[in-house]
Amino acid sequence: MRRATLDDLDSINEWAGADFTEFLANGLNVCLIEGNGGALFAWRGPGIYEAHAFFEQRGREVLNLSHRMLEYMRQKHGAWLFWSIVPTQTRHARMYCRLLGWKSHGIVQAPQGECEIFASENVKCLQP
């Protein structure tokens, strides 16, 4: 696992299916990668990060890698709150948040449609 740089931009854009030039250029944001996937942590305030994942890995491997990434963010970036807004039709992503031990904060109408908000506040996520 390592922190991505602008040198990784083409690969990240391919994996995630979007242009992350501005995201990676902002030093407050963090993208951690391993293999052909990873997670984006968008800085939203001191110690607060909005998280999004784009893993090639599956199952228990994703959970183990996710725990390592969250711990890295806590230790290296002082993260204490992670949150994510997940479209309700992406059942697998919502289940992933629950398996991490994140708490649902309900369904909201967002610009991208109906979404569920998840957060984990300075608690050790469930260990595999």
C-alpha positions in Angstrom: 0.0 0.0 0.0 1.3 3.5 -0.8 0.1 7.0 -1.3 -0.6 7.9 -4.9 1.1 10.8 -6.7 0.3 12.6 -9.9 2.5 10.0 -11.6 -0.3 7.5 -10.9 -3.0 9.7 -12.4 -3.6 7.7 -15.6 -4.0 4.4 -13.7 -6.3 5.9 -11.1 -8.5 7.6 -13.7 -8.8 4.2 -15.5 -9.6 2.3 -12.3 -12.0 4.8 -10.9 -13.6 5.8 -14.2 -13.2 9.6 -13.6 -10.6 12.4 -13.8 -8.9 12.9 -10.5 -6.3 15.5 -11.5 -7.6 18.2 -9.2 -8.1 15.7 -6.4 -4.5 14.5 -6.5 -3.1 18.0 -7.0 -4.6 19.0 -3.6 -2.1 18.0 -1.0 -4.9 17.8 1.7 -6.5 14.9 -0.1 -5.1 11.4 0.1 -5.3 8.5 -2.4 -3.9 5.1 -1.2 -3.4 2.4 -3.7 -2.5 -1.2 -3.8 -2.6 -3.4 -6.9 -5.2 -2.0 -9.3 -7.3 -0.3 -6.8 -7.5 1.7 -3.6 -9.3 4.4 -1.7 -9.7 8.2 -2.0 -9.8 10.3 1.2 -11.1 13.8 0.4 -10.1 16.3 3.2 -13.3 17.9 4.6 -11.8 19.6 7.7 -9.1 18.9 10.3 -9.1 15.1 10.8 -12.3 14.7 8.7 -12.2 12.7 5.4 -14.9 11.7 2.9 -13.9 8.2 1.8 -14.5 6.4 -1.5 -13.2 3.0 -2.6 -12.3 1.5 -6.0 -10.9 -1.9 -5.2 -10.0 -4.7 -7.6 -9.7 -7.0 -4.6 -12.7 -8.8 -3.2 -14.1 -10.2 0.0 -11.9 -10.5 3.1 -8.9 -9.1 1.2 -10.8 -5.8 0.7 -11.7 -5.6 4.4 -8.1 -6.3 5.5 -6.8 -3.7 3.1 -9.4 -1.2 4.2 -8.5 -1.6 7.8 -4.8 -1.0 7.0 -5.7 2.1 5.0 -8.0 3.6 7.7 -5.2 3.0 10.3 -2.7 4.7 8.0 -5.0 7.7 7.7 -5.3 7.8 11.5 -1.6 7.6 12.2 -0.2 9.7 9.3 -3.0 12.2 8.8 -4.7 12.5 12.2 -8.0 11.2 10.8 -10.7 10.8 13.4 -13.9 10.9 11.3 -14.5 9.1 8.1 -17.8 9.4 6.2 -19.2 8.4 2.9 -22.3 9.1 0.9 -23.4 6.0 -1.0 -26.1 5.7 -3.6 -28.9 3.5 -2.3 -28.9 1.3 -5.4 -25.3 0.2 -4.7 -26.1 -2.5 -2.2 -22.5 -3.9 -2.2 -21.1 -0.5 -1.3 -23.6 0.0 1.5 -22.8 -3.5 2.9 -19.1 -2.7 2.7 -19.6 0.3 4.9 -21.5 -1.8 7.4 -18.9 -4.5 7.4 -16.3 -1.8 8.3 -18.4 -1.1 11.3 -19.6 2.3 10.1 -22.9 3.6 11.3 -25.7 4.6 9.0 -27.0 8.2 9.5 -30.0 7.7 7.2 -31.1 8.3 3.7 -30.8 11.7 2.0 -31.7 13.2 -1.3 -28.3 14.3 -2.8 -27.4 15.8 -6.2 -26.6 12.2 -7.4 -29.9 10.9 -6.2 -31.1 9.0 -3.1 -28.0 8.1 -0.9 -27.2 6.7 2.5 -24.7 8.4 4.7 -22.2 6.4 6.8 -19.7 7.5 9.3 -17.1 6.0 11.7 -16.0 8.4 14.5 -12.7 7.6 16.2 -13.6 4.0 16.9 -11.7 1.0 16.0 -13.5 -0.5 13.0 -14.5 -4.1 13.3 -11.5 -6.3 12.8 -11.6 -9.3 10.4 
